[in-house]
Amino acid sequence: MINAQLLQMVINASHDGIVIAEKEGEQDNVLIYVNPAFERLTGYSSEEILYQDCRFLQAGDRDQEALATIRQVLANDGSCREVLRNYRKDGTPFWNELSLSTVKNESDGQTYIVGIQKDVTVQVKAQQRVTQLEAQVAELQAELTALKTTNGQNKTAN
């Protein structure tokens, strides 16, 4: 069995944010642990956020589709991987690929939530740019087709 000290060193060495929350009722999931990568990713220190619900990361941006999926999974003690928009302490948004799993402690029946957060802002922005470029290409192709049609009609008329 792995010892607690080695486990702590491994978690602290992770480049991804790792959080543990205690499930309290239907709505609240109180953070009881965050690793240093989470602090770097969000700009919040553990002292500032421990014993708070992690929803503060969404600021007022709570209508995201991914959040509905996460709520459903947590209500059913499941697991999921979703991409959602979060906000750093300074207010800047970032895209977060969040892997969540619920873990039940057999000895006391308490349920915990383990979250692993990966900043995928660069990938999401690149995909958004590709989508924009594809739309522009489609628009240009439509214009070219219209010009060819008009040009063909003009040649026929002469």
DSSP file (Angstrom, degrees, kcal/mol; ACC not computed):
  #  RESIDUE AA STRUCTURE BP1 BP2  ACC     N-H-->O    O-->H-N    N-H-->O    O-->H-N    TCO  KAPPA ALPHA  PHI   PSI    X-CA   Y-CA   Z-CA
    1    1 A M              0   0    0      0, 0.0     2,-0.2     0, 0.0     0, 0.0   0.000 360.0 360.0 360.0 142.0    0.0    0.0    0.0
    2    2 A I        -     0   0    0      1,-0.1     2,-0.2     2,-0.0     0, 0.0  -0.481 360.0-122.8 -74.4 140.2    1.2    3.5   -0.8
    3    3 A N     >  -     0   0    0     -2,-0.2     4,-2.1     1,-0.1     5,-0.2  -0.507  16.9-116.8 -86.4 158.6    2.1    5.7    2.1
    4    4 A A  H  > S+     0   0    0      1,-0.2     4,-2.3     2,-0.2     5,-0.2   0.826 111.6  55.6 -62.4 -36.2    0.4    9.1    2.7
    5    5 A Q  H  > S+     0   0    0      2,-0.2     4,-2.1     1,-0.2    -1,-0.2   0.920 109.6  45.4 -66.6 -43.7    3.7   11.0    2.4
    6    6 A L  H  > S+     0   0    0      2,-0.2     4,-2.3     1,-0.2    -2,-0.2   0.916 112.1  52.4 -64.9 -42.7    4.4    9.6   -1.1
    7    7 A L  H  X S+     0   0    0     -4,-2.1     4,-2.4     1,-0.2    -2,-0.2   0.914 109.3  49.5 -59.3 -43.9    0.8   10.2   -2.1
    8    8 A Q  H  X S+     0   0    0     -4,-2.3     4,-2.4     1,-0.2    -1,-0.2   0.894 110.2  50.7 -62.7 -41.3    1.0   13.9   -1.0
    9    9 A M  H  X S+     0   0    0     -4,-2.1     4,-1.4     2,-0.2    -2,-0.2   0.897 110.9  49.2 -64.1 -40.3    4.3   14.4   -2.9
   10   10 A V  H  X S+     0   0    0     -4,-2.3     4,-0.7     2,-0.2     3,-0.2   0.935 112.3  46.8 -64.8 -47.1    2.8   12.9   -6.1
   11   11 A I  H >< S+     0   0    0     -4,-2.4     3,-0.9     1,-0.2    -2,-0.2   0.898 112.0  51.0 -63.0 -41.1   -0.3   15.1   -5.8
   12   12 A N  H 3< S+     0   0    0     -4,-2.4    -1,-0.2     1,-0.2    -2,-0.2   0.784 107.3  54.7 -67.0 -26.8    1.8   18.2   -5.2
   13   13 A A  H 3< S+     0   0    0     -4,-1.4    -1,-0.2    -3,-0.2    -2,-0.2   0.606  83.7 113.4 -82.6 -11.7    4.0   17.4   -8.2
   14   14 A S    <<  -     0   0    0     -3,-0.9    23,-0.2    -4,-0.7     4,-0.1  -0.291  59.8-149.8 -63.6 142.5    1.0   17.3  -10.6
   15   15 A H  S    S+     0   0    0      2,-0.1     2,-0.3    22,-0.1    -1,-0.1   0.613  80.0  77.0 -83.5 -14.5    0.7   19.9  -13.3
   16   16 A D  S    S-     0   0    0    102,-0.1    22,-0.3     1,-0.1    21,-0.3  -0.718  93.1-105.6 -97.2 147.2   -3.1   19.6  -13.1
   17   17 A G  E     -A  117   0A   0    100,-2.1   100,-3.3    20,-0.3     2,-0.5  -0.506  35.5-164.8 -69.2 134.4   -5.2   21.1  -10.4
   18   18 A I  E     +A  116   0A   0     98,-0.2    17,-2.0    -2,-0.2     2,-0.3  -0.989   9.7 177.3-125.3 128.8   -6.5   18.6   -7.9
   19   19 A V  E     -AB 115  34A   0     96,-2.6    96,-2.5    -2,-0.5     2,-0.4  -0.940  17.1-158.4-128.4 151.4   -9.3   19.3   -5.5
   20   20 A I  E     -AB 114  33A   0     13,-2.4    12,-3.2    -2,-0.3    13,-1.5  -0.999  16.1-175.6-126.5 128.4  -11.2   17.3   -3.0
   21   21 A A  E     -AB 113  31A   0     92,-2.8    92,-3.0    -2,-0.4     2,-0.6  -0.916  23.0-130.2-122.4 150.2  -14.6   18.4   -1.9
   22   22 A E  E     -AB 112  30A   0      8,-3.1     8,-2.0    -2,-0.3     2,-0.5  -0.876  26.2-127.3 -99.0 126.3  -16.9   17.0    0.8
   23   23 A K  E     - B   0  29A   0     88,-2.6     2,-0.5    -2,-0.6    88,-0.4  -0.617  28.7-177.4 -77.8 122.5  -20.4   16.5   -0.5
   24   24 A E  E  >  - B   0  28A   0      4,-3.0     4,-1.0    -2,-0.5     3,-0.3  -0.861  52.2 -49.8-124.8  95.7  -22.9   18.2    1.9
   25   25 A G  T  4 S-     0   0    0     -2,-0.5    -1,-0.1     1,-0.2     0, 0.0  -0.300  94.1 -43.7  76.5-162.0  -26.5   17.7    0.9
   26   26 A E  T  4 S+     0   0    0      1,-0.1    -1,-0.2    -3,-0.1    48,-0.0   0.839 133.5  22.0 -74.7 -35.8  -28.0   18.2   -2.5
   27   27 A Q  T  4 S+     0   0    0     -3,-0.3     2,-0.3     1,-0.0    -2,-0.2   0.826 101.0  79.7-106.5 -38.7  -26.3   21.5   -3.5
   28   28 A D  E  <  +B   24   0A   0     -4,-1.0    -4,-3.0    25,-0.1     2,-0.4  -0.588  38.4 176.2 -92.5 135.6  -23.1   22.1   -1.5
   29   29 A N  E     -B   23   0A   0     -2,-0.3    25,-1.2    -6,-0.2     2,-0.4  -0.888  21.2-155.7-132.5  99.0  -19.7   20.6   -2.2
   30   30 A V  E     -BC  22  53A   0     -8,-2.0    -8,-3.1    -2,-0.4    23,-0.2  -0.642  15.6-123.9 -88.8 124.8  -17.2   22.2    0.2
   31   31 A L  E     +B   21   0A   0     21,-2.9    20,-3.3    -2,-0.4   -10,-0.3  -0.455  35.0 166.9 -66.3 128.2  -13.5   22.2   -0.8
   32   32 A I  E     +     0   0A   0    -12,-3.2     2,-0.3     1,-0.4   -11,-0.2   0.480  66.4  22.0-117.9  -8.9  -11.4   20.5    1.8
   33   33 A Y  E     +B   20   0A   0    -13,-1.5   -13,-2.4     2,-0.0    -1,-0.4  -0.954  53.4 175.0-157.4 138.1   -8.1   20.2   -0.2
   34   34 A V  E     -B   19   0A   0     -2,-0.3   -15,-0.2   -15,-0.2    12,-0.1  -0.990  25.3-133.5-136.8 143.3   -6.5   21.9   -3.2
   35   35 A N    >>  -     0   0    0    -17,-2.0     4,-1.5    -2,-0.3     3,-0.7  -0.429  32.4 -99.5 -89.7 170.2   -3.0   21.2   -4.6
   36   36 A P  H 3> S+     0   0    0      0, 0.0     4,-2.3     0, 0.0     5,-0.2   0.827 121.1  60.0 -59.3 -32.8   -0.4   23.8   -5.6
   37   37 A A  H 3> S+     0   0    0    -21,-0.3     4,-2.6     1,-0.2   -20,-0.3   0.878 102.7  52.6 -64.2 -36.2   -1.3   23.4   -9.3
   38   38 A F  H <> S+     0   0    0     -3,-0.7     4,-2.5   -22,-0.3     6,-0.4   0.920 108.3  50.8 -62.6 -43.1   -4.9   24.5   -8.5
   39   39 A E  H  X S+     0   0    0     -4,-1.5     4,-2.3     1,-0.2    -2,-0.2   0.914 113.0  45.3 -61.3 -42.9   -3.6   27.6   -6.7
   40   40 A R  H  < S+     0   0    0     -4,-2.3    -2,-0.2     1,-0.2    -1,-0.2   0.902 113.9  49.9 -66.8 -40.5   -1.4   28.4   -9.8
   41   41 A L  H  < S+     0   0    0     -4,-2.6    -2,-0.2    -5,-0.2    -1,-0.2   0.896 124.5  26.3 -65.1 -42.6   -4.2   27.8  -12.2
   42   42 A T  H  < S-     0   0    0     -4,-2.5    47,-3.1     2,-0.2    48,-0.3   0.686  95.0-127.2 -99.4 -21.2   -6.8   29.9  -10.4
   43   43 A G  S  < S+     0   0    0     -4,-2.3     2,-0.3    -5,-0.3    -4,-0.1   0.414  71.1 120.7  84.8  -2.6   -4.7   32.5   -8.6
   44   44 A Y        -     0   0    0     -6,-0.4    -1,-0.3    -5,-0.1    -2,-0.2  -0.749  58.8-135.1 -93.8 140.9   -6.5   31.6   -5.3
   45   45 A S    >>  -     0   0    0     -2,-0.3     4,-1.1     1,-0.1     3,-0.8  -0.594  24.4-115.1 -86.1 157.5   -4.6   30.3   -2.3
   46   46 A S  H 3> S+     0   0    0      1,-0.2     4,-2.4    -2,-0.2     3,-0.5   0.873 116.0  60.2 -60.1 -36.0   -5.9   27.4   -0.4
   47   47 A E  H 34 S+     0   0    0      1,-0.2    -1,-0.2     2,-0.2    -3,-0.0   0.832 104.0  51.0 -61.2 -31.9   -6.4   29.6    2.7
   48   48 A E  H <4 S+     0   0    0     -3,-0.8    -1,-0.2     1,-0.1    -2,-0.2   0.786 122.3  26.2 -75.4 -27.8   -8.8   31.8    0.7
   49   49 A I  H >< S+     0   0    0     -4,-1.1     3,-1.5    -3,-0.5   -18,-0.3   0.598  81.7 118.0-119.8 -12.8  -11.0   29.1   -0.6
   50   50 A L  T 3< S+     0   0    0     -4,-2.4   -18,-0.2     1,-0.3     3,-0.1  -0.304  83.2  22.0 -60.6 143.5  -11.0   26.1    1.7
   51   51 A Y  T 3  S+     0   0    0    -20,-3.3     2,-0.3     1,-0.3    -1,-0.3   0.654 102.3 110.9  70.9  20.0  -14.4   25.3    3.1
   52   52 A Q  S <  S-     0   0    0     -3,-1.5   -21,-2.9   -21,-0.2    -1,-0.3  -0.835  78.6-101.7-112.3 158.1  -16.2   27.1    0.3
   53   53 A D  B >   -C   30   0A   0     -2,-0.3     3,-1.2   -23,-0.2   -23,-0.2  -0.599  30.3-127.9 -73.7 140.3  -18.3   25.7   -2.4
   54   54 A C  G >  S+     0   0    0    -25,-1.2     3,-1.8    -2,-0.3     4,-0.2   0.483  90.2  95.2 -73.4  -0.5  -16.3   25.5   -5.6
   55   55 A R  G >   +     0   0    0      1,-0.3     3,-2.0     2,-0.2     4,-0.4   0.696  62.8  82.2 -63.2 -17.2  -19.1   27.3   -7.6
   56   56 A F  G X  S+     0   0    0     -3,-1.2     3,-1.2     1,-0.3    -1,-0.3   0.772  78.6  69.8 -58.9 -22.7  -17.2   30.6   -7.0
   57   57 A L  G <  S+     0   0    0     -3,-1.8    30,-2.3     1,-0.3    -1,-0.3   0.737  95.3  52.2 -68.2 -21.7  -15.0   29.5  -10.0
   58   58 A Q  G X  S-     0   0    0     -3,-2.0     3,-3.0     1,-0.3    -1,-0.3   0.516  87.5-166.6 -89.1  -4.1  -17.9   30.1  -12.4
   59   59 A A  T <  S-     0   0    0     -3,-1.2    -1,-0.3    -4,-0.4    -2,-0.1  -0.333  71.8 -27.8  50.4-127.5  -18.5   33.6  -11.0
   60   60 A G  T 3  S+     0   0    0      1,-0.1     2,-1.6    -3,-0.1    -1,-0.3   0.340 116.6 103.1 -94.0   6.8  -22.0   34.6  -12.4
   61   61 A D    <   +     0   0    0     -3,-3.0     3,-0.4     1,-0.2    24,-0.1  -0.494  36.6 133.8 -91.2  66.4  -21.5   32.3  -15.5
   62   62 A R        +     0   0    0     -2,-1.6    -1,-0.2     1,-0.2    -3,-0.1   0.302  45.9  81.6-104.7   9.4  -23.7   29.4  -14.2
   63   63 A D        +     0   0    0     -3,-0.2    -1,-0.2     4,-0.1     2,-0.2   0.195  60.1 131.8 -98.2  17.2  -25.8   28.7  -17.4
   64   64 A Q    >>  -     0   0    0     -3,-0.4     4,-1.0     1,-0.1     3,-0.8  -0.455  61.6-131.8 -71.9 139.5  -23.2   26.6  -19.0
   65   65 A E  H >> S+     0   0    0      1,-0.2     4,-1.5     2,-0.2     3,-0.7   0.886 105.2  60.0 -55.5 -41.9  -24.3   23.2  -20.4
   66   66 A A  H 3> S+     0   0    0      1,-0.2     4,-2.4    17,-0.2    -1,-0.2   0.831  97.5  59.5 -59.5 -33.1  -21.5   21.4  -18.7
   67   67 A L  H <> S+     0   0    0     -3,-0.8     4,-2.6     1,-0.2    -1,-0.2   0.862 101.5  53.2 -66.7 -35.1  -22.6   22.5  -15.3
   68   68 A A  H <X S+     0   0    0     -4,-1.0     4,-2.0    -3,-0.7    -1,-0.2   0.915 110.5  47.8 -64.4 -41.9  -26.0   20.8  -15.7
   69   69 A T  H  X S+     0   0    0     -4,-1.5     4,-2.5     2,-0.2    -2,-0.2   0.921 111.5  50.3 -63.2 -44.1  -24.2   17.6  -16.6
   70   70 A I  H  X S+     0   0    0     -4,-2.4     4,-2.7     1,-0.2     5,-0.2   0.918 109.2  50.9 -61.9 -44.4  -21.9   17.9  -13.6
   71   71 A R  H  X S+     0   0    0     -4,-2.6     4,-2.1     1,-0.2    -1,-0.2   0.913 111.3  48.5 -59.5 -42.8  -24.9   18.6  -11.2
   72   72 A Q  H  X S+     0   0    0     -4,-2.0     4,-1.2     2,-0.2    -2,-0.2   0.918 111.9  48.6 -64.3 -44.1  -26.6   15.5  -12.5
   73   73 A V  H  <>S+     0   0    0     -4,-2.5     5,-2.3     1,-0.2     3,-0.4   0.916 112.1  48.7 -62.9 -44.1  -23.5   13.3  -12.1
   74   74 A L  H ><5S+     0   0    0     -4,-2.7     3,-1.2     1,-0.2    -1,-0.2   0.866 107.1  55.4 -65.8 -35.8  -22.9   14.5   -8.6
   75   75 A A  H 3<5S+     0   0    0     -4,-2.1    -1,-0.2     1,-0.2    -2,-0.2   0.801 113.9  41.8 -65.3 -27.4  -26.5   13.9   -7.6
   76   76 A N  T 3<5S-     0   0    0     -4,-1.2    -1,-0.2    -3,-0.4    -2,-0.2   0.222 112.4-117.5-105.0  13.5  -26.1   10.3   -8.8
   77   77 A D  T < 5S+     0   0    0     -3,-1.2    -3,-0.2     1,-0.1    -4,-0.1   0.925  72.0 126.9  51.3  52.2  -22.6    9.8   -7.3
   78   78 A G      < -     0   0    0     -5,-2.3    24,-1.5    -6,-0.1     2,-0.3  -0.134  54.1-109.7-113.7-150.6  -21.0    9.2  -10.7
   79   79 A S  E     +D  101   0A   0     22,-0.2     2,-0.3    -2,-0.1    22,-0.2  -0.977  31.1 163.9-147.5 158.2  -18.1   10.6  -12.7
   80   80 A C  E     -D  100   0A   0     20,-2.1    20,-2.7    -2,-0.3     2,-0.4  -0.975  29.9-132.6-162.4 169.7  -17.7   12.7  -15.8
   81   81 A R  E     +D   99   0A   0     -2,-0.3     2,-0.3    18,-0.2    18,-0.2  -0.968  35.6 163.0-135.2 120.4  -15.3   14.8  -17.8
   82   82 A E  E     -D   98   0A   0     16,-2.4    16,-3.5    -2,-0.4     2,-0.5  -0.938  33.7-132.4-135.6 155.0  -16.6   18.2  -19.0
   83   83 A V  E     +D   97   0A   0     -2,-0.3     2,-0.3    14,-0.3   -17,-0.2  -0.950  37.0 163.9-108.5 126.7  -15.1   21.4  -20.4
   84   84 A L  E     -D   96   0A   0     12,-2.4    12,-3.2    -2,-0.5     2,-0.6  -0.943  39.8-106.0-140.7 162.3  -16.3   24.6  -18.7
   85   85 A R  E     +D   95   0A   0     -2,-0.3     2,-0.2    10,-0.2    10,-0.2  -0.780  40.7 175.1 -91.4 124.3  -15.4   28.2  -18.4
   86   86 A N  E     -D   94   0A   0      8,-3.0     8,-2.4    -2,-0.6     2,-0.4  -0.690  22.3-127.4-118.2 175.4  -14.0   29.2  -15.1
   87   87 A Y  E     -D   93   0A   0    -30,-2.3   -28,-0.2     6,-0.2     5,-0.1  -0.990  13.5-134.3-132.1 133.2  -12.6   32.5  -13.8
   88   88 A R    >   -     0   0    0      4,-3.0     3,-2.1    -2,-0.4   -45,-0.2  -0.223  39.5 -95.2 -73.5 171.0   -9.3   33.2  -12.1
   89   89 A K  T 3  S+     0   0    0    -47,-3.1   -46,-0.1     1,-0.3    -1,-0.1   0.854 127.3  55.0 -56.2 -36.7   -9.1   35.4   -9.0
   90   90 A D  T 3  S-     0   0    0    -48,-0.3    -1,-0.3     2,-0.1   -47,-0.1   0.437 121.8-107.5 -80.1   2.2   -8.2   38.4  -11.2
   91   91 A G  S <  S+     0   0    0     -3,-2.1    -2,-0.1     1,-0.3    -1,-0.1   0.321  73.2 138.4  93.5  -8.3  -11.4   37.8  -13.2
   92   92 A T        -     0   0    0     -5,-0.1    -4,-3.0     1,-0.1    -1,-0.3  -0.518  50.8-125.4 -74.3 137.3   -9.9   36.4  -16.4
   93   93 A P  E     +D   87   0A   0      0, 0.0     2,-0.3     0, 0.0    -6,-0.2  -0.450  29.2 179.2 -78.9 153.1  -11.7   33.5  -17.9
   94   94 A F  E     -D   86   0A   0     -8,-2.4    -8,-3.0    -2,-0.1     2,-0.5  -0.983  29.8-116.2-147.2 153.6  -10.1   30.2  -18.7
   95   95 A W  E     -D   85   0A   0     -2,-0.3    25,-2.5   -10,-0.2    26,-0.6  -0.792  31.5-162.8 -94.2 131.4  -11.4   26.9  -20.1
   96   96 A N  E     -DE  84 119A   0    -12,-3.2   -12,-2.4    -2,-0.5     2,-0.9  -0.955  16.7-152.2-122.4 118.1  -11.1   24.0  -17.7
   97   97 A E  E     -DE  83 118A   0     21,-3.1    21,-1.9    -2,-0.5     2,-0.6  -0.831  28.7-165.1 -86.3 112.0  -11.3   20.3  -18.6
   98   98 A L  E     -DE  82 117A   0    -16,-3.5   -16,-2.4    -2,-0.9     2,-0.6  -0.882  16.2-166.7-109.4 121.3  -12.7   19.0  -15.4
   99   99 A S  E     -DE  81 116A   0     17,-2.5    17,-2.4    -2,-0.6     2,-0.4  -0.937  17.5-173.6-103.8 121.5  -12.7   15.3  -14.5
  100  100 A L  E     +DE  80 115A   0    -20,-2.7   -20,-2.1    -2,-0.6     2,-0.3  -0.915  11.8 172.2-119.6 142.2  -14.9   14.6  -11.6
  101  101 A S  E     -DE  79 114A   0     13,-1.9    13,-3.0    -2,-0.4     2,-0.4  -0.993  24.1-136.0-142.9 142.8  -15.5   11.4   -9.6
  102  102 A T  E     - E   0 113A   0    -24,-1.5     2,-0.4    -2,-0.3    11,-0.2  -0.795  18.5-165.9 -96.7 144.5  -17.4   10.8   -6.4
  103  103 A V  E     - E   0 112A   0      9,-3.0     9,-3.4    -2,-0.4     2,-0.5  -0.996   7.8-149.7-132.3 126.2  -15.8    8.6   -3.7
  104  104 A K  E     - E   0 111A   0     -2,-0.4     2,-0.8     7,-0.2     7,-0.2  -0.852  12.3-137.7-100.6 128.5  -17.8    7.1   -0.8
  105  105 A N     >  -     0   0    0      5,-3.3     4,-2.5    -2,-0.5     3,-0.4  -0.752  12.6-157.5 -82.5 112.1  -15.9    6.5    2.5
  106  106 A E  T  4 S+     0   0    0     -2,-0.8    -1,-0.2     1,-0.2     5,-0.0   0.795  85.2  59.9 -63.7 -28.9  -17.2    3.1    3.6
  107  107 A S  T  4 S+     0   0    0      1,-0.2    -1,-0.2     3,-0.1    -2,-0.0   0.887 126.2  11.1 -72.1 -37.2  -16.4    3.7    7.2
  108  108 A D  T  4 S-     0   0    0     -3,-0.4    -2,-0.2     2,-0.2    -1,-0.2   0.445  94.4-122.0-120.7  -0.1  -18.6    6.8    7.7
  109  109 A G     <  +     0   0    0     -4,-2.5    -3,-0.1     1,-0.3     2,-0.1   0.462  60.4 147.5  76.4  -0.5  -20.7    6.9    4.6
  110  110 A Q        -     0   0    0     -5,-0.3    -5,-3.3    -6,-0.1     2,-0.5  -0.431  40.5-139.6 -69.5 141.0  -19.4   10.4    3.7
  111  111 A T  E     - E   0 104A   0    -88,-0.4   -88,-2.6    -7,-0.2     2,-0.3  -0.883  18.1-169.3-105.4 134.5  -19.2   11.1    0.0
  112  112 A Y  E     -AE  22 103A   0     -9,-3.4    -9,-3.0    -2,-0.5     2,-0.5  -0.819  13.7-139.8-116.9 158.3  -16.3   13.1   -1.4
  113  113 A I  E     -AE  21 102A   0    -92,-3.0   -92,-2.8    -2,-0.3     2,-0.5  -0.984  10.4-160.9-121.3 127.5  -15.7   14.6   -4.8
  114  114 A V  E     -AE  20 101A   0    -13,-3.0   -13,-1.9    -2,-0.5     2,-0.4  -0.935  12.1-173.0-108.3 126.1  -12.3   14.4   -6.5
  115  115 A G  E     -AE  19 100A   0    -96,-2.5   -96,-2.6    -2,-0.5     2,-0.5  -0.965  13.2-165.0-122.6 136.3  -11.7   16.9   -9.3
  116  116 A I  E     -AE  18  99A   0    -17,-2.4   -17,-2.5    -2,-0.4     2,-0.5  -0.984  14.8-161.3-118.7 123.5   -8.8   17.1  -11.7
  117  117 A Q  E     -AE  17  98A   0   -100,-3.3  -100,-2.1    -2,-0.5     2,-0.5  -0.899   9.8-175.8-114.3 128.8   -8.6   20.4  -13.6
  118  118 A K  E     - E   0  97A   0    -21,-1.9   -21,-3.1    -2,-0.5     2,-0.7  -0.986  27.6-126.9-123.9 127.7   -6.6   20.9  -16.7
  119  119 A D  E     + E   0  96A   0     -2,-0.5   -23,-0.2   -23,-0.2     3,-0.2  -0.623  35.0 166.3 -73.8 113.4   -6.4   24.4  -18.4
  120  120 A V     >  +     0   0    0    -25,-2.5     4,-2.6    -2,-0.7     5,-0.2  -0.012  33.1 122.0-116.3  26.8   -7.4   23.8  -22.0
  121  121 A T  H  > S+     0   0    0    -26,-0.6     4,-2.8     1,-0.2     5,-0.3   0.902  73.7  51.2 -57.4 -45.0   -7.8   27.5  -22.9
  122  122 A V  H  > S+     0   0    0      1,-0.2     4,-2.2     2,-0.2    -1,-0.2   0.920 112.6  46.1 -61.5 -44.0   -5.3   27.4  -25.8
  123  123 A Q  H  > S+     0   0    0      2,-0.2     4,-2.3     1,-0.2    -1,-0.2   0.908 113.7  48.0 -66.2 -42.7   -7.0   24.4  -27.3
  124  124 A V  H  X S+     0   0    0     -4,-2.6     4,-2.4     2,-0.2    -2,-0.2   0.925 113.0  47.8 -65.5 -44.2  -10.5   25.8  -27.0
  125  125 A K  H  X S+     0   0    0     -4,-2.8     4,-2.2    -5,-0.2    -1,-0.2   0.889 111.1  51.5 -65.0 -37.9   -9.4   29.2  -28.5
  126  126 A A  H  X S+     0   0    0     -4,-2.2     4,-2.3    -5,-0.3    -1,-0.2   0.918 110.9  48.0 -63.4 -42.8   -7.7   27.4  -31.3
  127  127 A Q  H  X S+     0   0    0     -4,-2.3     4,-2.4     2,-0.2    -2,-0.2   0.892 110.1  52.1 -65.0 -39.6  -10.8   25.4  -32.1
  128  128 A Q  H  X S+     0   0    0     -4,-2.4     4,-2.2     2,-0.2    -1,-0.2   0.903 110.1  49.1 -61.7 -40.7  -12.9   28.6  -31.9
  129  129 A R  H  X S+     0   0    0     -4,-2.2     4,-2.6     2,-0.2    -2,-0.2   0.903 109.6  51.3 -66.3 -41.5  -10.6   30.2  -34.4
  130  130 A V  H  X S+     0   0    0     -4,-2.3     4,-2.6     2,-0.2    -2,-0.2   0.921 109.7  50.5 -59.7 -44.2  -10.8   27.2  -36.7
  131  131 A T  H  X S+     0   0    0     -4,-2.4     4,-2.0     2,-0.2    -2,-0.2   0.905 110.7  49.2 -61.5 -42.3  -14.6   27.3  -36.6
  132  132 A Q  H  X S+     0   0    0     -4,-2.2     4,-2.2     2,-0.2    -2,-0.2   0.925 112.1  48.2 -61.8 -44.5  -14.5   31.1  -37.5
  133  133 A L  H  X S+     0   0    0     -4,-2.6     4,-2.6     1,-0.2    -2,-0.2   0.887 109.1  52.9 -65.3 -38.9  -12.1   30.4  -40.4
  134  134 A E  H  X S+     0   0    0     -4,-2.6     4,-2.4     1,-0.2    -1,-0.2   0.897 109.4  49.6 -62.6 -39.5  -14.3   27.6  -41.7
  135  135 A A  H  X S+     0   0    0     -4,-2.0     4,-2.2     2,-0.2    -2,-0.2   0.897 111.1  49.3 -65.5 -40.3  -17.3   29.9  -41.6
  136  136 A Q  H  X S+     0   0    0     -4,-2.2     4,-2.5     2,-0.2    -2,-0.2   0.900 110.7  49.9 -65.9 -40.2  -15.3   32.6  -43.5
  137  137 A V  H  X S+     0   0    0     -4,-2.6     4,-2.6     2,-0.2    -2,-0.2   0.923 110.6  49.8 -63.2 -44.5  -14.2   30.0  -46.1
  138  138 A A  H  X S+     0   0    0     -4,-2.4     4,-2.1     1,-0.2    -2,-0.2   0.902 111.2  49.9 -61.3 -40.6  -17.9   28.8  -46.6
  139  139 A E  H  X S+     0   0    0     -4,-2.2     4,-2.2     2,-0.2    -2,-0.2   0.917 111.8  47.5 -62.9 -44.6  -18.9   32.5  -47.0
  140  140 A L  H  X S+     0   0    0     -4,-2.5     4,-2.6     1,-0.2    -2,-0.2   0.875 110.3  52.5 -65.8 -37.5  -16.2   33.1  -49.6
  141  141 A Q  H  X S+     0   0    0     -4,-2.6     4,-2.4     2,-0.2    -1,-0.2   0.900 109.1  49.7 -64.8 -39.7  -17.1   29.9  -51.4
  142  142 A A  H  X S+     0   0    0     -4,-2.1     4,-2.3     2,-0.2    -2,-0.2   0.912 111.6  48.7 -64.4 -42.1  -20.8   31.0  -51.6
  143  143 A E  H  X S+     0   0    0     -4,-2.2     4,-2.5     2,-0.2    -2,-0.2   0.909 111.2  50.2 -63.5 -41.7  -19.7   34.5  -52.9
  144  144 A L  H  X S+     0   0    0     -4,-2.6     4,-2.6     2,-0.2    -2,-0.2   0.909 110.4  49.4 -63.1 -43.1  -17.5   32.8  -55.5
  145  145 A T  H  X S+     0   0    0     -4,-2.4     4,-2.3     1,-0.2    -1,-0.2   0.915 111.4  49.5 -62.0 -42.9  -20.3   30.5  -56.6
  146  146 A A  H  X S+     0   0    0     -4,-2.3     4,-2.6     1,-0.2    -2,-0.2   0.902 111.3  49.3 -63.7 -40.8  -22.6   33.6  -56.9
  147  147 A L  H  X S+     0   0    0     -4,-2.5     4,-3.0     2,-0.2    -2,-0.2   0.904 110.8  49.6 -64.8 -41.4  -20.0   35.5  -58.9
  148  148 A K  H  X S+     0   0    0     -4,-2.6     4,-2.7     2,-0.2    -2,-0.2   0.905 111.9  48.8 -63.4 -40.7  -19.6   32.5  -61.3
  149  149 A T  H  X S+     0   0    0     -4,-2.3     4,-2.1     2,-0.2    -2,-0.2   0.932 114.2  45.1 -64.4 -45.5  -23.3   32.2  -61.7
  150  150 A T  H  X S+     0   0    0     -4,-2.6     4,-2.2     2,-0.2    -2,-0.2   0.910 113.9  49.6 -63.9 -42.8  -23.6   36.0  -62.4
  151  151 A N  H  X S+     0   0    0     -4,-3.0     4,-2.0     1,-0.2    -2,-0.2   0.899 110.6  50.3 -63.6 -41.6  -20.6   35.9  -64.8
  152  152 A G  H  X S+     0   0    0     -4,-2.7     4,-1.8     1,-0.2    -1,-0.2   0.884 110.4  49.5 -64.6 -38.4  -22.1   32.9  -66.6
  153  153 A Q  H  X S+     0   0    0     -4,-2.1     4,-2.0     1,-0.2    -2,-0.2   0.874 109.1  52.4 -67.6 -37.6  -25.4   34.7  -67.0
  154  154 A N  H  X S+     0   0    0     -4,-2.2     4,-1.2     2,-0.2    -2,-0.2   0.895 109.0  49.4 -66.0 -39.1  -23.7   37.8  -68.3
  155  155 A K  H  < S+     0   0    0     -4,-2.0    -1,-0.2     1,-0.2    -2,-0.2   0.877 111.5  49.5 -65.9 -38.2  -21.8   35.7  -71.0
  156  156 A T  H  < S+     0   0    0     -4,-1.8    -1,-0.2     1,-0.2    -2,-0.2   0.866 108.4  53.1 -68.3 -36.7  -25.0   34.1  -72.1
  157  157 A A  H  <        0   0    0     -4,-2.0    -1,-0.2     1,-0.3    -2,-0.2   0.773 360.0 360.0 -70.5 -26.9  -26.8   37.4  -72.3
  158  158 A N     <        0   0    0     -4,-1.2    -1,-0.3    -5,-0.1    -2,-0.2   0.464 360.0 360.0 -84.0 360.0  -24.0   38.8  -74.6
